Amino acid sequence: MTANTQRKLAASGALSLGALSIASGGAVLLHIKQPDYLVLPWLVWYNTIMGVVSVVAGWLLWRQRSRGECLAVAIALLHGTILLTLVVHYFVGSAMAPQSIGAMVFRTLVWAGILWLLRMSAGASESG
């Protein structure tokens, strides 16, 4: 796989996850969809806002802008931090839906994959 293909794949992942986050979070915020589990309003806002940021990062990555890579690192770190926060709150007995943790695990893993693809593309472009 070429470096350009790896970058485009990373950008596509960012754009896709961002669009899904905007759609699902927006549906909850606009009361179009009401999940049948406990919803943490701050988490819905976070996910929706980060969806917008993810679309921006994906666009920047697609356009091969270095700011996209910086944004990708920031998003991955933020998601990891929120995931850790959710897990700690869950284990100390705070009311929280396991679905919230599962969704943040998914987001964090996707962004880890995006960073991995970007790292691979950087290595491929340096060696060839």
C-alpha positions as CSV (number, residue, x, y, z in Angstrom):
1,M,0.0,0.0,0.0
2,T,1.4,3.4,-1.0
3,A,1.9,6.2,1.5
4,N,-0.8,8.2,-0.3
5,T,-3.3,5.3,-0.1
6,Q,-2.5,5.0,3.6
7,R,-3.1,8.7,4.2
8,K,-6.4,8.6,2.2
9,L,-7.5,5.6,4.2
10,A,-6.8,7.5,7.4
11,A,-8.6,10.6,6.1
12,S,-11.6,8.4,5.1
13,G,-11.8,6.9,8.6
14,A,-11.7,10.3,10.2
15,L,-14.3,11.7,7.8
16,S,-16.6,8.7,8.3
17,L,-16.4,8.5,12.0
18,G,-16.8,12.3,12.2
19,A,-20.0,12.2,10.1
20,L,-21.4,9.3,12.1
21,S,-20.7,11.2,15.4
22,I,-22.4,14.3,14.1
23,A,-25.4,12.4,12.9
24,S,-25.9,10.3,16.0
25,G,-25.1,13.1,18.5
26,G,-27.2,15.6,16.5
27,A,-30.2,13.2,16.5
28,V,-30.0,12.9,20.3
29,L,-29.5,16.7,20.8
30,L,-32.4,17.5,18.5
31,H,-34.6,14.9,20.3
32,I,-35.0,13.0,17.0
33,K,-33.6,9.9,18.7
34,Q,-33.9,9.0,22.3
35,P,-31.7,6.0,23.3
36,D,-33.2,3.5,25.8
37,Y,-30.2,3.8,28.1
38,L,-28.8,6.6,30.4
39,V,-27.5,9.4,28.3
40,L,-24.8,11.7,29.6
41,P,-25.6,15.1,28.1
42,W,-22.0,16.3,28.3
43,L,-20.8,13.2,26.5
44,V,-23.3,13.7,23.7
45,W,-22.1,17.3,23.3
46,Y,-18.5,16.1,23.4
47,N,-19.0,13.4,20.8
48,T,-20.9,15.8,18.5
49,I,-18.3,18.6,18.7
50,M,-15.5,16.0,18.2
51,G,-17.4,14.8,15.2
52,V,-17.1,18.2,13.6
53,V,-13.4,18.3,14.6
54,S,-12.9,14.9,13.1
55,V,-14.4,16.0,9.8
56,V,-12.0,19.0,9.8
57,A,-9.1,16.6,10.6
58,G,-10.2,14.2,7.9
59,W,-10.4,17.0,5.3
60,L,-6.9,18.3,6.3
61,L,-5.5,14.8,6.1
62,W,-7.0,14.3,2.7
63,R,-5.4,17.5,1.6
64,Q,-2.1,16.3,3.1
65,R,-1.9,19.2,5.5
66,S,0.4,18.7,8.5
67,R,-2.2,20.3,10.8
68,G,-4.4,17.3,10.1
69,E,-1.8,15.1,11.7
70,C,-1.5,17.3,14.8
71,L,-5.3,17.3,15.1
72,A,-5.4,13.6,14.7
73,V,-3.0,13.2,17.7
74,A,-5.1,15.6,19.7
75,I,-8.3,13.8,19.0
76,A,-6.9,10.4,19.8
77,L,-5.5,11.7,23.1
78,L,-8.8,13.4,24.0
79,H,-10.8,10.3,23.3
80,G,-8.3,8.2,25.3
81,T,-8.7,10.6,28.2
82,I,-12.5,10.6,28.0
83,L,-12.5,6.8,27.8
84,L,-10.3,6.6,31.0
85,T,-12.6,9.0,32.7
86,L,-15.7,7.0,31.8
87,V,-14.1,3.7,33.0
88,V,-13.1,5.2,36.3
89,H,-16.5,6.7,36.9
90,Y,-18.2,3.4,35.9
91,F,-16.0,1.4,38.4
92,V,-16.6,3.8,41.3
93,G,-20.3,3.3,40.8
94,S,-21.4,6.4,38.9
95,A,-24.6,5.9,36.8
96,M,-23.4,5.3,33.3
97,A,-24.5,3.2,30.4
98,P,-22.0,0.5,29.2
99,Q,-22.9,1.6,25.7
100,S,-21.2,4.9,26.4
101,I,-18.0,3.1,27.3
102,G,-18.3,0.8,24.3
103,A,-18.8,3.7,21.9
104,M,-15.7,5.5,23.3
105,V,-13.6,2.3,23.1
106,F,-14.6,2.2,19.4
107,R,-13.8,5.9,18.8
108,T,-10.4,5.5,20.6
109,L,-9.5,2.4,18.6
110,V,-10.5,4.0,15.3
111,W,-8.3,7.0,16.0
112,A,-5.4,4.7,17.1
113,G,-5.8,3.0,13.7
114,I,-5.8,6.4,12.0
115,L,-2.6,7.4,13.8
116,W,-1.0,4.0,12.9
117,L,-1.9,4.5,9.2
118,L,-0.4,8.0,9.3
119,R,2.8,6.7,10.9
120,M,3.0,3.9,8.3
121,S,2.5,6.5,5.5
122,A,5.3,8.7,6.9
123,G,7.6,5.7,7.1
124,A,6.7,4.7,3.5
125,S,7.3,8.2,2.1
126,E,10.7,8.5,3.9
127,S,11.9,5.1,2.6
128,G,10.7,5.4,-1.0
